[in-house]
Amino acid sequence: MSKNGKLCFGVVGTGSIGKIHLQQLSMIPDEVIISAVTDVFEPSAQKVAAEFNVPRVCKTYTEMLEDKDIDAVIIAVPNKYHAPIAIDALKAGKHIMLEKPMAFDVRSAKDIVRAQKEYKKIVMVPHQMRWNWLSREIKQNVEAGELGRIYYAKTGWLRRKGIPGWGSAFTRKEESGGGALIDIGVHMIDLALYLMGNPKPVSVFGSTYAELGQNKIGLGTWGTRDMSGWFDVDDLATALIRMEDGSMLSLEVSWAMHGDIGESNPWLYLFGTEGGAQMTENEGKFYTEGFDRSITVDIEKPDNTEDSRAAMLRHFIDCVREGKESISNQMTGLTNNLILDAIYQSSQTKREVILDWNL
Ligand SMILES: NC(=O)c1ccc[n+]([C@@H]2O[C@H](COP(=O)([O-])OP(=O)(O)OC[C@H]3O[C@@H](n4cnc5c(N)ncnc54)[C@H](O)[C@@H]3O)[C@@H](O)[C@H]2O)c1
């Protein structure tokens, strides 16, 4: 460990989400030092380094990995580059926080899992929705057994206009691996499985569509706005995911569609033998039955709730300091990648796909 007991971080990728990570790091100067940033587009790295007072801009990520003082690296680049950078970072002895989806596809996700086994550093995929106050309230109740056995869950995020710009890596399959499903679907798959108690998924039946994006319908606010850019990914996906214990998860996500469900907010419903839970953006409810009556309880926001990204970063720092596995580690990353690939495959073959867990 580093200077004055503080953890030293490097950040690879100074785009939209890289800057959000830098903001979080810069809020806890007593705990961390931001040692260096790097980006293939050097002017971006220079600008961001100046904004956050980062002393060093590395020309390449490999130059950053040679810095012995750096303990942990945040990787915030397009999906295609996650695995190669992550594996090199693990080899260089760095802990990593690796943006979602953990990998471009299952093959590269398995490469990361094998590298983590070999080099034994912390890998965390920052699914910040796990750390928001409502998810945490529901998780506590699930763990306390209040919902009983969860046998069905339903989740989604149906955006009417959410395509992150034509012209960025998000809409280019070669760099992103997919569209709405891999971008926002992965958050909902991750959150649902986590709140269900991490059942093991075994098979998937699903379908993906690319109906509006190529007609330039549904442009959102994220990403690079370039109306002449590329679009060859899905803009809507739906799937049923079967677990080893018999429970099921139903998923619906879109970047663009002709409809407006719940003002485009993410939602999740859990149905258990003793009770149910619901979250729609920042509103939650518990449902149960007592004295022959239906009981519905609003989930109250506790006082002084910590920001989800701040709590998530604290979790990563604790994992590094204490050498403990993250609750959002490489195996949850692999789980999500297995489901994503299987949905794309099922859409092509029009058949149920069995997940291949062999490393
Ligand atoms: N957790 C979340 O909610 C969330 C939100 C948005 C994006 N993301 C994820 O973060 C990643 C980046 O997304 P973004 O929105 O910041 O994209 P972005 O396009 O805004 O930024 C990506 C940056 O990476 C740089 N880059 C590309 N290849 C590189 C390489 N090989 N080495 C170094 N730098 C490289 C680009 O120049 C760019 O500055 C994606 O994997 C995306 O899925 C996560």
The ligand as an SDF file (V2000), in Angstrom:
LIG
                    3D

 44 48  0  0  0  0  0  0  0  0999 V2000
  -21.8170    2.1080  -14.8010 N   0  0  0  0  0  0  0  0  0  0  0  0
  -22.5340    2.8520  -15.6290 C   0  0  0  0  0  0  0  0  0  0  0  0
  -23.6410    3.2680  -15.3340 O   0  0  0  0  0  0  0  0  0  0  0  0
  -21.9620    3.2120  -16.9560 C   0  0  0  0  0  0  0  0  0  0  0  0
  -22.4700    4.3200  -17.6510 C   0  0  0  0  0  0  0  0  0  0  0  0
  -21.9080    4.6190  -18.8970 C   0  0  0  0  0  0  0  0  0  0  0  0
  -20.9140    3.8440  -19.4350 C   0  0  0  0  0  0  0  0  0  0  0  0
  -20.4670    2.7440  -18.7460 N   0  0  0  0  0  0  0  0  0  0  0  0
  -19.4280    1.8900  -19.3420 C   0  0  0  0  0  0  0  0  0  0  0  0
  -18.1870    2.5950  -19.3210 O   0  0  0  0  0  0  0  0  0  0  0  0
  -17.4290    2.3120  -20.5020 C   0  0  0  0  0  0  0  0  0  0  0  0
  -17.0820    3.6240  -21.1900 C   0  0  0  0  0  0  0  0  0  0  0  0
  -18.2670    4.3270  -21.4800 O   0  0  0  0  0  0  0  0  0  0  0  0
  -18.2860    5.9360  -21.6250 P   0  0  0  0  0  0  0  0  0  0  0  0
  -19.7110    6.3370  -21.6270 O   0  0  0  0  0  0  0  0  0  0  0  0
  -17.3720    6.5560  -20.6480 O   0  0  0  0  0  0  0  0  0  0  0  0
  -17.6920    6.0830  -23.1040 O   0  0  0  0  0  0  0  0  0  0  0  0
  -16.9390    7.3390  -23.7110 P   0  0  0  0  0  0  0  0  0  0  0  0
  -16.9280    7.1280  -25.1640 O   0  0  0  0  0  0  0  0  0  0  0  0
  -17.5390    8.5970  -23.1700 O   0  0  0  0  0  0  0  0  0  0  0  0
  -15.4620    7.2310  -23.1200 O   0  0  0  0  0  0  0  0  0  0  0  0
  -14.5920    6.1770  -23.4390 C   0  0  0  0  0  0  0  0  0  0  0  0
  -13.1800    6.7350  -23.4560 C   0  0  0  0  0  0  0  0  0  0  0  0
  -12.2700    5.6470  -23.6160 O   0  0  0  0  0  0  0  0  0  0  0  0
  -11.2370    6.0800  -24.5200 C   0  0  0  0  0  0  0  0  0  0  0  0
  -10.6210    4.8700  -25.0570 N   0  0  0  0  0  0  0  0  0  0  0  0
  -11.0860    4.0600  -26.0450 C   0  0  0  0  0  0  0  0  0  0  0  0
  -10.2650    3.0010  -26.1950 N   0  0  0  0  0  0  0  0  0  0  0  0
   -9.2730    3.1470  -25.2970 C   0  0  0  0  0  0  0  0  0  0  0  0
   -8.1190    2.3780  -24.9820 C   0  0  0  0  0  0  0  0  0  0  0  0
   -7.8580    1.2360  -25.6210 N   0  0  0  0  0  0  0  0  0  0  0  0
   -7.2790    2.8330  -24.0170 N   0  0  0  0  0  0  0  0  0  0  0  0
   -7.5360    3.9960  -23.3740 C   0  0  0  0  0  0  0  0  0  0  0  0
   -8.6150    4.7780  -23.6380 N   0  0  0  0  0  0  0  0  0  0  0  0
   -9.4850    4.3370  -24.5780 C   0  0  0  0  0  0  0  0  0  0  0  0
  -11.9400    6.9670  -25.5220 C   0  0  0  0  0  0  0  0  0  0  0  0
  -11.0460    7.8330  -26.1810 O   0  0  0  0  0  0  0  0  0  0  0  0
  -12.9290    7.7140  -24.6140 C   0  0  0  0  0  0  0  0  0  0  0  0
  -12.3750    8.9110  -24.0940 O   0  0  0  0  0  0  0  0  0  0  0  0
  -18.2900    1.3500  -21.3280 C   0  0  0  0  0  0  0  0  0  0  0  0
  -17.8820    0.0340  -21.0790 O   0  0  0  0  0  0  0  0  0  0  0  0
  -19.6970    1.5580  -20.8050 C   0  0  0  0  0  0  0  0  0  0  0  0
  -20.5050    0.4220  -20.9160 O   0  0  0  0  0  0  0  0  0  0  0  0
  -20.9420    2.4380  -17.5340 C   0  0  0  0  0  0  0  0  0  0  0  0
  1  2  1  0
  2  3  2  0
  2  4  1  0
  4  5  1  0
  4 44  2  0
  5  6  2  0
  6  7  1  0
  7  8  2  0
  8  9  1  0
  8 44  1  0
  9 10  1  0
  9 42  1  0
 10 11  1  0
 11 12  1  0
 11 40  1  0
 12 13  1  0
 13 14  1  0
 14 15  2  0
 14 16  1  0
 14 17  1  0
 17 18  1  0
 18 19  2  0
 18 20  1  0
 18 21  1  0
 21 22  1  0
 22 23  1  0
 23 24  1  0
 23 38  1  0
 24 25  1  0
 25 26  1  0
 25 36  1  0
 26 27  1  0
 26 35  1  0
 27 28  2  0
 28 29  1  0
 29 30  1  0
 29 35  2  0
 30 31  1  0
 30 32  2  0
 32 33  1  0
 33 34  2  0
 34 35  1  0
 36 37  1  0
 36 38  1  0
 38 39  1  0
 40 41  1  0
 40 42  1  0
 42 43  1  0
M  CHG  2   8   1  16  -1
M  END
$$$$
